[in-house]
Amino acid sequence: MGNIETENIRIAPGVKLPPVDPQEDFKGYRGRAKALLEKTGARVWCDVVLDTARGEFVGVLLPRSETADDRHLVIKLTYNGYNIGVAVDTITGITINGYKRGHYQIPEKAFPYDEAKPNVTLLGTGGTIASRLDYRTGAVIPAFSPGELYGAVPELADICNLQTYKLYGEFSENIGPKHWAGTAEAIAKEIEKGVAGVVIGHGTDTMHYTAAALTFMLQDLPVPVVVVGSQRSSDRPSSDAAYNLIRAVQTAAYGDFAEVMICMFGPTSDSYDLLHRGTRVRKMHSSYRSTFRTLSDTPIARVDDEGFHPIKSETQYRHRNPENKVKVRNVFDERVSIVWYYPNMQPDVIDSLVDNGYKGIIIAGTGLGHVNKPLYPALKRAIDAGVHIFMTVQTLWGYVQMFVYDTGRDIMELGVTPLGNMLPEVAYVKLGWVLGHTHEREEVIEMMRTTVNGEWTEREPFDGYLLFQGGLPELEYYYKRYRL
Ligand code: ASP
């Protein structure tokens, strides 16, 4: 039960703990962990400092999962909001600095209606933006309720009349083609009702796949479709959930855009969000809030509390147009895959895809778009068997250029088609979508090479490499001054 001596158990002066409630105070703790709490007087929701062999940990003691082990205390660290487990055996002292019972339930409130404001619909699919701490397990779980959302972010009512529907409650690794098709249909329905714009709440991990899929599946949009998420859950002080949601709703309500876009933190602080085109954007950092970047292009605009600041020129993005009638083309053939080439990849990787019935392969090749020679016969066999194979670059920025080296020409001769600067994930989504329409080789190639909205651009603008995205103000100043 740890090495803790009685003299190392301290309760700060003035801290009053209510009488023990055995149901709540040791929630989820058992065995050695519970014995430690009982001995020290600490309990769930106490502010504690734990002295351990690995140093001091300061935070709030959280409820524990009922299925978890009995050897750790879990605390939410004060300085960054992360939940960590501290091994009971390593704890040598404990100070109880306070106690405040946690209330993670957000009150449900009916959204007020104001005739003068535009109507926006928010469709929830899950992810951190729809999460809160679960009492039972102490984990962050997806839980989306429209009333909770308004209860948590009342500023939304200053912007618009918001309708909210929960489509799914999934972390985004579980989102796939069926959800894309369902979401596209639900968006179209809202647009047909005449809303000013639609917001999609989504987990950030695969948000860029969904944004690409929606771009292909919903064409001729009259209004903005804004995909939004958050990197940090709303129970953390550094959460970006509310800020992103406000900016996304503002964009749906008033932005002069008619595209599928991702709206997320620009810089590392909450001074503005960027609107990224749905086909040119990617999650680039596993934990930064400014994780989404537009690649090989510039974001469309910045949005802050003063309004919209376009980065692209007027002619480079699609504007609201009430004349447009949205077309839903939500087909997808799931027999597609991405192959991320690595040195010494063996041909059986390609063979096994073909043998398992895959009909489309996107290769993320090295440099300008290469794979090793031993793969050539396998690629040829696959193409002869009717599999559609396309080349993208694993550098992510820049273009496939298969004419520069002989090896590139050889690969093209096998029947592999280069896809310009289409991002590998976007190419994967597009190929599934195209194969939902046709398997005719020439038609597939033609559709893959015909741009729907920016997935393949003619050239990369001079500022298409990480500029104007909140990262390098000095460089931006230079470019503005000398190049623009
Ligand atoms: N794992 C979560 C998801 O993508 C992360 C997030 O929402 O940011 O659903």
Residues whose N, C-alpha, C, O or C-beta is under 5 A from the ligand:
A	BS01	LIG	G127 T128 I129 E170 F171 S172 E173 H202 G203 T204 D205 T206 S230 Q231
